[in-house]
Amino acid sequence: MARGLGKGINAFFPEVEEQESDEIQEVLISECRANPYQPRKTFRADAIEELKDSILEYGIIQPLIARKSIKGYEIVVGERRFRAAKEAGLEKVPVVVKKLSDEKMMELALLENLQREDLTPIEEAHAYANLMHELNITQDELSKRLGKSRSHIANIVRLLSLPDQVVAYINNGELSMGHGRALLGIKEKGKVLPFVNKIRQEKLNVRQVEQIIVQLNAKPEKKKEKPKKDIFLQERESILRDRLGTAVSIQRGKKKGKIEIEFYTNDDLERIIEVLEK
């Protein structure tokens, strides 16, 4: 499920594009550290392992991009290469050093990750939300900047309004983005978590979830409450039931009333008549 950007980082930050004049330095891995603005919180172990094997065989073909800091070098682009190089036991990595502000670091970290396919929907949502907050821009402005549709950005960011537990399930892959979008449609928010438990236990797919949510949101028909019968009529019904040995109902209207006596067979009717004639 590709969620790549319509434009590359260089379209927004040409200063990051490697130039022939850029000097590639060999930097000690011990002097490098991860980008503090990295939106991706989890790195797939199998992907890092695969990249490590490639590095062991061919080396690091594309240098990392970093900025100099007081404690060494902060990686701007290429954190997976950095992690795989550590796994491979390399002492040094090729690095192009750039001068970048904190704001540019944050933008680059988000944009670089949004171009990849391995961000979870929740990591992507946080990336959009953070970018809009830090740059003080709207969804529409972000849409134009990233080359993504505004509706896509809006739908992803809305996932963050779900309960924290549901957000966690989407983030770890137990629920899909489709499940999350469907759950946003539940009108009574108190029904969300119980329903999520049902989804997980019964392994419901998105289509099944959508169908059940339609039922959850349907307004139950209000049952017409029968007017309470006055105590006098209730007592008379009880007397007649005991005397006739069958169900009796007394209805009183504005000008007249009626008595309904139930019978089941002809013999039962004859029995009731005999009782009334006594």
C-alpha positions, 0 to 999 in steps of 0.5 A: 500500500504505497503512500509515497508523495507526489513530489520528492524532497528536493522539490521542497528543499533543493539545498539537500540535493547532493551536488558534485561539490559536496564533500563526502566524509567518513564519519565514525558511527559512534559520532552519529545519532538519530534525527530527534524529529524522526516520525517513524517510531518502529523499524522493521527488523527484517528490512534492516537485516536485508539492508545490512546484508546488502551493505556487507556485500556492496557497502553503502552506495548512497551517503547519509545526509547529516548536520553537525551538532555539539555531540557529533552528527545528527542524521537528516536522511538515511537513518535506516542505512545508519541502523543497518550499518551498525548491525553490519559492524561498520565503524564509519559511514559516508556522510554529506554534512549540511547546515540546517535549522531545527525547523528544516530538520523536522520538515525533512524528517517528515517529508523523507518518511512520507515518501516511503511506504513503511510508515504506519497510518498513525505515524503518517497521521502524526507526521501530517499533524506535526507538520501543520502545527510546526509550519502553521499551515492548513490541510489545503496548504499541506496538500499542495505542498506534498502533492497529496489530496486534501481528503487523504490528509484529512482522513488520515489525521482524523484517525488520531481522534479515535480512543488511544487504545484503538489508535494503538491497535491501528499502529501495531497492525491489529486493525487496518486504516479501513477499520479506523475510518469505519469506526469514526462513523460510530455516533455513540462514542461509548460503543467504540471500544466494546465494538473494537473488542468484537472486531478483534475477537471475531476477525471482522473485515472492513465490510462487515464492520461497516455493515454492523455500524449501520445497525449500531447507528440506526435509531431504535423505534420508540415503543408506545407506552400503554396508558396505565389503567386505573386501579378500579378497572384493574380490581374488576378485571381481577374479580372477573378473571377469578370468577370466569377462569380466563383472561378478561380485559376492561377498556373504558372510553370517553363515553362507553367501555367494553369488556373482552373475555377470552375463550379457546373452544366451544366448550370453553365458551359454554362454560363461561356462559353457564358461569354468567347465568348463575 
